[in-house]
């Protein structure tokens, strides 16, 4: 299992537990294996943490690896000198948590995006409305106009259920969406609705036809 904390931050945490009274002076605390399980690190990491505290005369470690609390005052002084370590560790934990949350959000967003992109494909199984795609030609008079201005349904009998623009898809685009060249409209309707929609959209600008 990946270690959750460095030996320095563990030493600082144990010093804090001594100052708080959780580990009273002259009391004995769990050996390396139990502390390793508690902090979810290797016994070697606990050994390094105990070495730091031993150097500061906060604890003593016997040959049998028994750990005894020696000084609450030394623990307090150690915390004051190294408080920034705890702050840095806390910030690191916050960053790791935020990165995890960001990963989850990105994963959910990608899943939702894929569902939207394939929405019109799934709609093809619906009856009696069979979705059809109509592309807006670059020369179309509809380029630069909103869906509302086109009076699309009144002129074609087709209902726009989605709009593809490059790699993005808008479901039920609003009336104020301005059409661009190569937009693909996903429409539904009965009868020859696709032919009517294509004929309507592919009308050229009046000045182009005159030229």
N, C-alpha and C positions, 0 to 999 in steps of 0.2 A: 504493500500500500504506500502511496506517495506520502512523504512526511509532511505534516501540516504546519510545522513551525521549526525555526532554526534553534540551535542549542542556546544562543544568546537570548532569544525571546522567552524560551522555557525557563532559563535561569532567572530572568526578570520576573516572570510570573510566580515562580516559587518564592522569590524574595517578597513579593507582594502578599502571598499567602501567609508568610511568616509575620509580616507587619500587621496583617489583619487579625492575627491570633489563631488562624486555622491550624498553623503548625507552631505550638508554643516552644519556647526555649527549653532545651534538654529533652524534648520529645524526639522520638525516632519516627522517620517517615519511610514509606514503602521503598523496597529495593528497586534496582534499575528496571527489572522486568515488569513490575507492576506500574511504575511510572511511565515506562515506555508504552504500555497498553493504554494508560490514561491519556497521554498526550498524542497517541497514535504515531509514534516515531520509533526508531530503532534503539536498542539498549546503548549502542555506541553514542547516539546523540544525547541520551540522558547522562552518560559518563562525562561527556564534554561539558554539559551544563553544570554537573556537580563539581567538576574541576574548577570552573569559574567561581562558584560559590565558596569552594574550599580556599581558593587563593585570597578571597575577600574575608576569610575567617567568619563566614556566615554559617557554614556547616563543617562537620568533620566526617570523613569517610574512613571506616576501619578496613582492615585487610579482608574481613569477611563481607565487605561492601555494605555494611550497616551505616545508615546516614543519620547523624544526630544534629539537631539544631543548636547552634552555639550563641548567636547574637541577633536580637531583634534590631538593635541600633545600627549594626553594620548592614543589615538588610535594608533598613530605611535609607542609609547613606548611599548604598548601591543603587537603589531605585532613583534617588534624586540625581545621581550622576548619569544615569543611563535611561532616563525617562523617554528620551527621543526614540529609543529603540522600540519601545512599546507602541509609540505613536506611528512609527513607520510600519510596524507589523500590522497594526490595525488598519492603516490605509491600504496596505497590500491586500489584506483580506477583503476590504470593501471593493477594491478594484477587481479582484478575482470574482466576487459575487456579481458585480455589474457586468463583467465580460460574459459570465454564464447566462445572466438574464438577457443580454444582447444577443447571444447565440440562439437562445430559445425564441426570441422575438423574430430574428432573421429567419429561423426555420419555419415558424408559423406563417410569416409573410410570404416566403417562397412557396409554401404549400397552398396558401390562398391565391397567390398569383397564378400558379399552375391550374388551379380550379377555374379561375376566371378565363384564362386563355383557352381552355378546352370547353368552356360553357356552351358555345354555339354548336360544338360537335355533339355534345350530349343532347342538345335540343333537337337534333335530327331524329331522335327516336320518338318525339312527341307527335301525336296525330290529333286533329287533321292538319295542324300547322307544321309545315316542313320548312325550316329556315333555309334561306338562300342568300348567297353573297353577291353583292353588286359593287363593282369598283368605280370610284370617281375618276374619270379620265382627266389628265392634265388640262385638256382644252375645254372641259365642261363649264357651262355657264354657272354651275352650282358652286364652283370653287370660290371661296371668300364669302359665301352666304351662310346664314344660319339655317338650321333645320326648320325653324318656325317660318322664316321668310319664304322658304321653298314651298310651304304648304304640301309637304311630301305625301301625306296620307290622302289629302283631297285630290291630288293629281295622279296618284298611282294605285290607291287602294292598299298600299303596303304599310305595315307597321315596323318601324326600326326597333329591333330588340338589342342590338349591340353595334359597336363601331370599333373596327380594328385600325390602329394607326401605328405602323411599324410593328414593334413587339408588344405594344400595350393594347389593352382591350378595355373599352368602357361599356358596361352593361346599362341598358336603357339610357342612352345619352339624352341630355336635356334639350329643350327647344333652342337654347342659346348657343349650342355648340356650332362653331364655324367650320365648315368643311374645307379640307385641304386636298391637293392632288394626291392620288393613289390611296386615299381613304377607302376602306372596304366597309360597306354597310351590310349588316346581317338583318334581313327582313323576313317577315312572315306574312302570309295572306293566301287567299284562295284563287284558283284559276291561274291565268298567265301573268301573275303578279311580277315575276322576275323580269319578263320581257318588257312589261310596262315601265318598271323601275329603271331598267337599263336604257330604254329609249328616252325616258324623261331626263335621266342624269347625263346622258351623253350628248345632249343638245349643246351645240357650240354657242359661244357668244355671238350676238347679232353682227358685230363688226367683223368677226372672223368669217362668218358665212358670206357677208357681202364681199370680203376680199377674195 
